[in-house]
Structures are given as C-alpha cells and as structure tokens.
Amino acid sequence: MTQHVDNLDCIFNPRSIAVAGVSEERGNLGRDFLAALVDFSFAGALYAINPKGGQILGNKIYGSLLEVPGPVDYVIGCIPAKLTENLLELCVQKRVKVLHLFTAGFGELDSRGAEIEAKLAKIAHQGGVRIIGPNGMGIYHPAGGISFSSNLPKEAGNIAFISQSGGNAFQAIRLGNNRSLYFSKVISYGNALDLNETDFFEYCAKDPKTTIIAAYIEGVRDGQAFIKALVQATQNKPVVLVKGGRGKAGARAIASHTGSLAGNEVVWEAVFKQTRAIRADTIEDMIETICVLQYYPKTVGGRVCIVGFSGGVGVLATDACETAGLSLPVLDTSVQEELKTFAFFSNAAGSIYSNPVDTPLVVMDRSALLRILNIVARAENIDWIFAHLRLGVGSDDFSREASLKQLAETFIEFGQAGVKSVVLVIDPTATEAYPKTVAEIREDAFQAGILVSSSFTSAAKAVASVVEYRATVLRLRNSLKSVDE
Amino acid sequence: MTQHVDNLDCIFNPRSIAVAGVSEERGNLGRDFLAALVDFSFAGALYAINPKGGQILGNKIYGSLLEVPGPVDYVIGCIPAKLTENLLELCVQKRVKVLHLFTAGFGELDSRGAEIEAKLAKIAHQGGVRIIGPNGMGIYHPAGGISFSSNLPKEAGNIAFISQSGGNAFQAIRLGNNRSLYFSKVISYGNALDLNETDFFEYCAKDPKTTIIAAYIEGVRDGQAFIKALVQATQNKPVVLVKGGRGKAGARAIASHTGSLAGNEVVWEAVFKQTRAIRADTIEDMIETICVLQYYPKTVGGRVCIVGFSGGVGVLATDACETAGLSLPVLDTSVQEELKTFAFFSNAAGSIYSNPVDTPLVVMDRSALLRILNIVARAENIDWIFAHLRLGVGSDDFSREASLKQLAETFIEFGQAGVKSVVLVIDPTATEAYPKTVAEIREDAFQAGILVSSSFTSAAKAVASVVEYRATVLRLRNSLKSVDE
C-alpha cells in the first residue's frame, strides 16, 4: 500500500518527531537536534532512539522506532549510512510520513553510494515515506517549533530559504537575524534523494507565510520540472537564487558535496533570463538583495544620488553604481541652486553639488546635514540616496566616535521619513576604528529598515538587481494590460 | 630668473615650512596642518602666517610670508581662492621652492577657475615655484616629519601612494595602518595645476625608500608622458592603480572633483594591458592587492586549496577562485589517501578531501586541524591555502568565541611557518557575532603577514591580480633571457 504525501504540510507541521541516533557522546548531532526541538518548544510528542537505551535531556531513549508508543510523523536520522536502509524499513512499518536523513556518505561519495540512494528511494516510494536529505540539516520552521540548531533565532518571518547546503542555511539565517530578516521556512535538503528543490519551490510558492523565496542550488534533478516550478514561484513572489558550482572545479566541488550535477553555466544563464529569478553570487549578496526587497517594497526606479564626505569616494561610488546599472542623474537646477545658496556650500570650496553631493565642511553639524538631505529630497529625478559614512580628514569632530554616530542617526532618521530610499555605506576605516559603535549603528539602521553595506559595490549590486527585477515585473504587467485592452 | 626644481626631493625634505591661513577658528584646516607638523616632529623651521597676526600652538603668527625671518622652502596655502595669486607672488619673491595649495575652488568649479589655474601656472613657472594642488591634501612623508593630519600613523614604510583625492589618501593610509602596511610617501595632488601624476611616478620609481607604488588617478594631463613614466615605474616596482571615473556620471563626477578629463575607458584598458600596472577597482581592493604583494613576496603560482567547514561554503569559494582566474587542482592522490586514513575523515561522513577540503567534524580539535593542514601542505600542486573561519553549526565548541580564536591561531601559526601561503577568510557571521575577537584575530594575522579578507571574492581577486602580474614579469624576464642567449 502506498501512502504518498501530497501536501508537504506534514513536513513542517508534524504531530510528533523521533530522533534516531541520539547519545550523550561529545559531538553527537542527534542530541543537538533533540535539544533544538526542546529549545524551540516543539508542541508535539518528541522521542529519542538509540539501541543502547538510557535517558537524554529528560527523555527516555527507546531502543527502536517500533518501541515508540504513539504515532510518529517525522523521523530525524543521525545514524551511520550503513544502518539507513534498516531505519527506513522501520519507518515504513511505523507509517512515518517523513524521514529526514542528516546522515551523509551516499551519492556524494561514489557510485556505490548513488546505488544505495536509488535503493532507498525505491523503498521509500513503495512504503509511502518521503525523504529529506540525505546529507542535509533538514527543517528550520520556527513558527512550528522546529529547528536544526538551538543557536538560531526563534522569531518567524516571511522569507523561505531552500538550500542544498546546511552551512549556507546557517549563514543565511544568521546574517538575516542581524538584519531584521526572519524566515518562514528553511529547508536544507542535501543530496535530494527524494524531495528536491522542485517540491520545495512548489510548496513555498503557495505557502501563505512566505512572501520572498531564496534558494541555494548546486544541481537540479529534473530540469523541466524545476523551471516550471521556478516560473510559477516567480509569478507571485520574488525569488533570489544562488547557483553554486560555476566552473570546472566548482562542478567537482558540488559532486563531492551533494553528488549533484552542476549543469551548464550557459543553461543556467538562460534559466535566469527566462524566469524572473534574481541571481546572487554569494549568500551575503543574496541577503543584501532580500534586504532591498523587504525594506524598500515600493521603490521602482534606479536613480541614485550619492551624499558623502569626499570627492574621491564619490567618484568611486559613482563608478560602482554605474557599473551595476544604476543611474546618477544631475540634480534638478532648482535643487542645485538651493544647495549653492546654502551657506556651507557657497563658502566651502571643494564642495560638489551636482551629484554626487560632496559636503566636506558640513560634517560637524547635524542640522546642516539634515538640511542638505532635505534639499536633495526635493529632487524629483532621484529614487535613492546612498549615504557615505567615514572618518573625517582633519582634527574635526567628525573623526570622533560620537560624531560618527550622530551623523549616522541623521541619515537613519531621514531614511525613516521615507521620502527617499536611503542606503547607508559605512567605510571599513570607520568600522575598523570603532567596531562597537558601527555595530550599534548597523543594528539601529537595520531595525529602521535601512540597508547598511560595507561597500558601494555590494550596495549598488543589490539595489540594481531589485530595480531590474521590478522593471521586468512592471513591463510584463503592462504588456498583459495592453493585451486585455 | 627661473629657478626650476629638477629634483622633487625638496618637496619631501624641505628645510622649513610656512602655513598660510592659520587661525584658531573652528574647522580651520591650516591649524590642523600646523598641528600635524608639530605632532610629527618636523625637524626644520615652522612658521604660521595670517594677516591678523597673534599666536598659535606656541608659535608667533607672521602677518605675511615676507615677514618670516629665515628662508622658506615649502608653503602650505589654506587661504581663499581669490588670495592665491597674491600668495604665489609672495612665494616667488621669497624664493619658496614649493607651494602646496590646499585651497579649492579653481578648475573643478568652472572655466573661469580653469583660466585662473592657467595664470597661476604661468606665474609659478616664470618664478621658479612648483605647485602641488590646488584642491589636494599635499604630502604625507612620515620619515621626514610631514603629515597632512595628526590622526595618521607615524610609522614609515615602503609604499608610495600617488592620489588625486585626499579622502582616498586618508582611506588608504588608515586601511594600511590596520594591515601592517606603511607608507614611504603619500601625495594628494588634487587638480594637478603644475606637478602631476607623471612627475610623482618618475620620482617614486627612483625613490629608494619605495618598493611598491599605488595610485588613484582621475585624469592625466599628458597621456604620452604618463604612459612613459608608468612603463618605467612598472619595470622595477609593482604598481597598483585605481582609475576613478569609468562611466558617464563618473566622468562628470571627476570633472566636479578635480576638473580632470576622465579619458576613454577603452584607452585605459589599453594602458593596463600595455604596462604591467595592476588594476584595482576600489581603494579596499588596492590595499588587499598590496597586502598580497607585501606578505607573499615569493609566491608565483595561482593554485589554491580551500580548507573550510562547510561543503556549501567550499563550493561558493571555489566559484570565487575560478571566476578570479585561480585554479583549484585536485590534491595529489597520496595526499588524499593520507587524509582518508586520518581517523576523522574516514569516520566522518560529509567530509570532502579532494579540494576543497571540508572538515566539518574536526572543528573541535586544534591539533586535528593542524594535522590536516600539514597533510595538505605536502601537496606539491598547491601554492595557496585559503582557510575559512566561521561559526559552527551545532552546539559544538566551534560556535564559541574562544574556539574561534584557537582555530584562527592554528591557521596563523601554520601560515607563519611559510610552507604554503595562507589567506584567512572570516565569515561575516563570525564578525557580526564576535566583533572584538575577530578584530583581535585580524590584528594577529596582519602582524604575522597573513591576509584576512571578509569574502572569498575579494581575497581571490587580490591574489589573482598579483599572480597574473608575477606571471607577466616572469614571462618578460624569460623572453629577455632567451634574447641574451
């Protein structure tokens, strides 16, 4: 009798979970999984399993899955690879719905491992058990009390992350946590023996708790099905996707990692072109792009004004924006005239007021900076203000920690008003001089929904990706409209 | 009578300096210049000038340059633009050798400013006074007791930085200071009314205190002369060059900044191809590239082995290296076999030992990590080890601050032994969790001559630039040899 799981909801909302392979041995990850479920206040029944029996974290350890008294929806397998087939057979007997295999040592090792995977897939299919993994961290679903580690935030959010790598899942959740980004669901699915990227894309596309989908993918099992799922997902939700394994060595690396086939880079470029998925090169880039999607939901244009405290920095910032595909329009004449009549500007040689706006001599004065920002804010041909924060060049107040914070607060305050979309770029010299203060500034800004970046290059890249995405969406919407008419 | 300065030594080693335009007013930069010279223990005579007279920093303020009793070699002008012509004429009368004009408001403003510049150039030329600037910070020459700010390191080093931007000069010196890189001379020359990039390249190429030349250039005055000077400079010393103003808005930005003409990007690409100058896109990239030149003077090859703690991170690190032009050879079979027989690896499913080397389960053990590094060190087809440091994924020790530091120290220790060139990439999640500890690790590493980078992308870019440069140098040397034979 097959017992297929048509809806993946049971994965994220199981009634009970059993962890197989727990022990009090140092480095035992089964214990970590169990502890995380306890920490996250998983509401269903929890069971620990190890043939040796005993007690763990206040729970009885059952000698076998079959000894567990109640029904078990979800099993986490932290057992050696050679015992996996047996565990799976017990899952079938116990009518378990999902087996998550943390266990590695299958298809990523050799062809023998791939054969075992195929055999497991067959047993699972016939027995009606779905498999996540092997070689993955499984599920992080804070709203449902499920996590693969205690050391992760308990806050639930609106972002889904479908990740073939457990390490990258941790990185994304942690980077997100420091940027006020929280997750609806994170799935680390490893070798994708059974459930794969396509299944999870289909699920997340429909999941009402998810408004943004992110993914790290090394290889896909079924290209046609995947593209179909991706197209569907991108129709309603922005998708930010990192494709791992671009070159020759990259392809070898992913074969060793998850036993995946990288696929041709040319094909992947076509995938990004065909679908509306936004490409990011690294997990950091992915998170910055999500910040832009989340913090500035309504900003459509790509016209930037740079406000900073050095002509040279302004020039390189301009280069970074233009290279990324953003534009830096000359400020309206009326705005320029107003800046010119502003005392600081008319007196201060070395000031630049066309765009970038360079304000070297106003740096000591918070209200002067706010006044400048308010003048720039009236420029109708500007969508974004990229503000630059760095150490001063003289013995002026600006070189001091307190002043840095004051200026940062001025930018944040102005950004919160929402007239223009403000991005804050903090120079590494400032971060290296005052790491604690900059950490505080970052926290304040991220909580206010203002992206902080450590370089114009990465800020411009993230903003440009989103601007391009929104332009495509608008174009498609308009073309559909004209078809309707 | 003309009195040309043939040798620029007098700029860097004047017998006396006068600062014109000092006052105790808030934000007066003249006072900062004077204070910096005092702080840097400038050994020659120092004079302060302001028509209002008075006292400053224990010095008498002279009413005019002509009132100064002794000879004056070097004048720093912090006066309004409209008084500049008069000051220059006084310099001619006083037989001053060099006038540095901090003053801005000339060619970068409008065509009228450009006309004034031309007039000043004529007076200076006829009167035998050389001019640095206007609109530049001037000279930082710590060995000679000259600095344009008190807030800069007093240590002298081997790097010259020729910068058209004062802000970028500050940034480079400060970033360098945190990376054990120190400067022989830094010149912030602004609008280049008289002395320009070509003069400074010629000087630095011959300067025995300078072994590496860096430059930030917006536009050049005489293309032919510049290329000749650049070719000559690159013949004996590596040159790392940032060209500001790539696109349309970038060209506008540099016109507003230093009144320069950007020149065509295509032409600049040809310049980089024709000369051996290494191109960097940002000041941060420039400094990382200099770190690679300085820390790893003998590493010629571009073969990298990645050692880290996550398969997914290893994949993206591989992509970053390959994209930058570095190779990731498969480790010698004997090395792989040794890693395989190593207990941690044979037991730990999920480990990868071909390259990247992924060591998830040894993270708790410092001696195990050292043993792994020593095995990898025997691989003859590897020049570089890129080590990755990040937070752990379980409740293991590795997630803790102390452990992070221990592992970092292991990498640093191994790097110091010098068998392979080690670069440390510290994940932003680690930096965000433990900013203070990571700051300490960075300091330790930089002092040990080990590059620390916050991403594989930037580390790979810096290393690849230097590897390419050294390959070109070797190729040219070999072709010259074969001509000799």
Interface residues (C-beta under 8 A of the other chain):
Chain A: R26 G27 L29 R31 D32 A35 P80 A81 T103 A104 G105 E108 L109 N135 M137 S149 S150 N151 S163 Q164 S165 G166 G167 N168 F170 Q171 R174 L175 N178 Y216 E218 V242 G244 G245 R246 G247 K248 A249 G250 R252 A253 I254 S256 H257 T258 D281 T282 I283 E284 F309 S310 G311 G312 V313 G314 V315 L316 T318 D319 A320 C321 E322 T323 S327 L328 V330 A349 G350 I352 S354 N355 P356 D358 L361 M364 R390 L391 V393 G394 S395 D396 S399 D427 P428 T429 E432 A433 P435 K436 A439 S454 S455 F456 T457
Chain B: R26 G27 L29 D32 A35 P80 A81 T103 A104 G105 E108 L109 N135 M137 S149 S150 N151 S163 Q164 S165 G166 G167 N168 A169 F170 Q171 R174 L175 N178 Y216 E218 V242 G244 G245 R246 G247 K248 A249 G250 R252 A253 I254 S256 H257 T258 D281 T282 I283 E284 F309 S310 G311 G312 V313 G314 V315 L316 T318 D319 A320 C321 E322 T323 S327 L328 V330 A349 G350 I352 S354 N355 P356 D358 L361 M364 R390 L391 V393 G394 S395 D396 S399 D427 P428 T429 E432 A433 P435 K436 A439 S454 S455 F456 T457
